[in-house]
Every structure is written in structure tokens, then in C-alpha cells.
Amino acid sequence: MAMKAKRQVPRTIAIRALVFQDGNWLAVRCLEYDLATQARTLPRLYEGLRTLILGHIALRLHHRQQPFESLKPAPSKYWEMFERSRIPLSDETRRFAPVRRSGFVVPPPQFRVAPPEAA
């Protein structure tokens, strides 16, 4: 009797992200893992963040390292801005397709907009 291979349960990585204006650019900073990127438009910002996450996972796995394991959290000022923000971007997360790669799943982040005086 053949044994069935045990199916690996994907590891879900939850991310909260702060969106803010940086000069003429929009920026996003992940809180749990200090990843950041910039773009001129919100759709490009989401695309850039998704590409950054995919690239991080691929690069770490290529070097036989666990994705996200050694990344430190963002500096406390970003956590504070996130907590002060009352502007979620929940409707926009539909534009952020979940990342599924090699046993990892990153659902759309919980996005918030930084208060104007914070950035």
C-alpha cells in the first residue's frame, strides 16, 4: 500500500503597510518586515510592493534561507504613524493580488494612509 505524500500547509505572512507621500512620490513601508518601495501612482505602488515581496521570497529560497526570517520590523515612527492613521485603504486591497510562492502566502496587506503631518 502506497503512502500519500504529506501536503505542506502554506505559511501565511500577514503584513500591515503604511502609505505616505515622499516629495513627488508615493511610498509604502511594511511594518512587520522593513520593506519599502516608491512609485508615482497608487496602482504602481501596489505593483512594486508585490514585486518586492515576490523577489524577497525567491531570493531567500534561492539561497536556502527562510523568507522574512531575518528582516527586522520597521522603525517605531512608522508604527506610530500607522496607529494614528484613521484612513484605511481597504477598497484598494482588491488591486493587490495575493502572493503565493513556494509554500508562502502573503494576502493583501492592511494598508493605511499616514496622517499628513506625519510624513
C-alpha positions in Angstrom: 0.0 0.0 0.0 1.5 3.3 -1.1 1.6 6.2 1.4 0.4 9.6 0.3 2.8 12.4 0.5 2.0 14.8 3.2 0.8 18.1 1.8 2.6 21.1 3.1 0.4 23.8 4.6 1.4 27.2 3.2 2.8 29.7 5.7 0.7 32.9 5.7 2.6 36.1 6.2 0.4 39.0 7.4 1.6 42.5 6.6 0.5 45.9 7.7 1.7 48.7 5.4 1.8 52.5 5.7 1.3 54.6 2.5 2.6 58.2 2.6 3.8 60.9 0.2 7.5 61.4 -0.1 8.1 64.5 -2.2 6.5 63.8 -5.6 6.4 60.1 -4.9 4.1 57.8 -3.0 5.9 55.4 -0.6 4.8 52.3 1.2 6.6 50.9 4.3 5.8 47.4 5.7 5.7 47.3 9.4 6.3 43.7 10.4 9.2 43.4 7.9 11.1 46.5 7.0 10.4 46.5 3.3 9.7 49.7 1.4 9.2 50.9 -2.2 8.1 54.1 -4.0 6.1 54.9 -7.2 4.3 57.8 -8.8 0.8 56.2 -8.7 -1.1 54.0 -6.3 -1.5 51.1 -8.7 2.2 51.2 -9.4 2.9 51.3 -5.7 0.9 48.1 -5.2 2.6 46.5 -8.1 6.1 47.5 -6.8 5.3 46.1 -3.3 4.0 42.9 -4.7 7.1 42.5 -6.9 9.3 43.3 -3.9 7.7 40.6 -1.8 7.9 38.1 -4.6 11.5 38.9 -5.2 12.3 38.7 -1.5 10.8 35.2 -1.3 12.5 34.0 -4.4 15.9 35.3 -3.5 15.8 33.9 0.0 14.7 30.5 -1.2 17.4 30.5 -3.9 20.0 31.0 -1.1 18.3 28.3 1.1 17.2 30.9 3.6 13.7 31.3 5.2 11.9 34.3 3.7 11.1 37.1 6.2 13.0 35.4 9.0 15.9 37.9 9.4 14.0 41.1 8.4 13.6 43.5 11.3 10.4 45.5 11.9 10.1 49.0 10.5 11.3 51.8 12.8 8.9 52.8 15.5 7.9 56.1 13.8 6.2 54.1 11.1 4.3 52.0 13.6 3.2 55.2 15.4 2.0 56.8 12.1 0.1 53.6 11.3 -1.7 53.7 14.7 -2.5 57.4 14.3 -4.0 56.9 10.9 -7.7 56.6 10.5 -7.6 56.3 6.8 -7.6 52.6 5.7 -7.3 51.7 2.0 -9.4 48.6 2.3 -11.1 49.0 -1.1 -7.7 49.3 -2.7 -6.5 45.9 -1.5 -8.6 44.3 -4.2 -5.9 45.6 -6.6 -3.2 43.8 -4.6 -3.3 40.2 -5.8 -2.2 37.8 -3.0 1.4 36.5 -3.4 1.6 32.7 -3.5 5.1 31.2 -3.8 6.9 28.1 -2.7 4.8 27.4 0.4 4.3 31.0 1.3 1.1 33.1 1.0 1.0 36.9 1.5 -2.6 38.1 1.5 -3.2 41.8 0.6 -1.7 43.9 3.3 -3.7 46.0 5.7 -3.0 49.4 4.2 -3.4 52.8 6.0 -2.5 56.3 4.9 -0.1 58.3 7.0 -1.6 61.4 8.6 -0.5 64.4 6.5 1.6 66.0 9.3 3.5 62.7 10.0 5.4 62.3 6.7 
